[in-house]
Amino acid sequence: MAEIRLSPQASEHYDDLDPSVREQVISRLERAGDDLERYVEALSAEKYDKIRAGDYRALVRWDRDSTEIRVYVIGHRSVVYDRYL
């Protein structure tokens, strides 16, 4: 199982989410931690990978040599790519 760590910015994003969305995001992050290959998707030509949680995305970095995923951004898919990539 991978260890999921939120950056300070991702923590703020998480805290600002509606409680039902927050639950959906944390559930997906936990599942991703159990099955990295299935849930963590590389973004082409970008420094981040992504984890999908419904209409929300977590932009993460996964060092494939370790079992740690660092979450940098959590946001709605309509803005997360334009704003953070």
URHUJO-V492837 format. One record per residue. RES is the residue in one letter. PSI is psi in whole degrees, 0 to 359 (* if undefined). OMEGA is omega in whole degrees, -180 to 180 (NA if undefined). BURIAL is # if it has 24 or more other C-alpha atoms within 12 Angstrom, else .. Layout:
res: <RES | RES>
psi: <PSI | PSI>
omega: <OMEGA | OMEGA>
burial: <BURIAL | BURIAL>
This chain:
res: <M | A | E | I | R | L | S | P | Q | A | S | E | H | Y | D | D | L | D | P | S | V | R | E | Q | V | I | S | R | L | E | R | A | G | D | D | L | E | R | Y | V | E | A | L | S | A | E | K | Y | D | K | I | R | A | G | D | Y | R | A | L | V | R | W | D | R | D | S | T | E | I | R | V | Y | V | I | G | H | R | S | V | V | Y | D | R | Y | L>
psi: <134 | 151 | 129 | 125 | 131 | 134 | 164 | 320 | 316 | 324 | 318 | 315 | 315 | 314 | 332 | 350 | 152 | 143 | 322 | 323 | 320 | 316 | 319 | 317 | 313 | 324 | 316 | 321 | 319 | 317 | 321 | 322 | 332 | 337 | 74 | 314 | 329 | 320 | 339 | 120 | 134 | 142 | 129 | 131 | 27 | 161 | 353 | 159 | 173 | 154 | 127 | 139 | 86 | 234 | 3 | 155 | 143 | 123 | 124 | 165 | 128 | 112 | 109 | 351 | 353 | 182 | 34 | 135 | 126 | 121 | 126 | 327 | 138 | 126 | 172 | 142 | 336 | 342 | 337 | 320 | 315 | 323 | 326 | 356 | *>
omega: <179 | 174 | -180 | 179 | 178 | 172 | 177 | 179 | 179 | 177 | 178 | 178 | -179 | -179 | -179 | -178 | 171 | -177 | -180 | 177 | 178 | 179 | 179 | -179 | -177 | 177 | -180 | 178 | 178 | 178 | 178 | 178 | 179 | -176 | -174 | -177 | -177 | -170 | -179 | -178 | 178 | 172 | -176 | 176 | 179 | -179 | -178 | 164 | 179 | 171 | 180 | 174 | -175 | 178 | -178 | 179 | 170 | 175 | -171 | 168 | 179 | 174 | -174 | 176 | 180 | 178 | 179 | 172 | 178 | -180 | -178 | -176 | 171 | -180 | 179 | -176 | -178 | -179 | -170 | -177 | -179 | -175 | -170 | 178 | NA>
burial: <. | # | . | # | # | # | . | . | . | # | . | . | # | # | . | . | . | . | . | . | . | # | . | # | # | # | . | # | # | . | . | # | # | . | . | # | . | . | # | # | . | . | . | . | . | . | . | # | # | # | # | # | # | . | . | # | # | # | # | # | # | # | . | . | . | . | . | . | # | # | # | # | # | # | # | # | . | . | . | . | . | . | . | . | .>
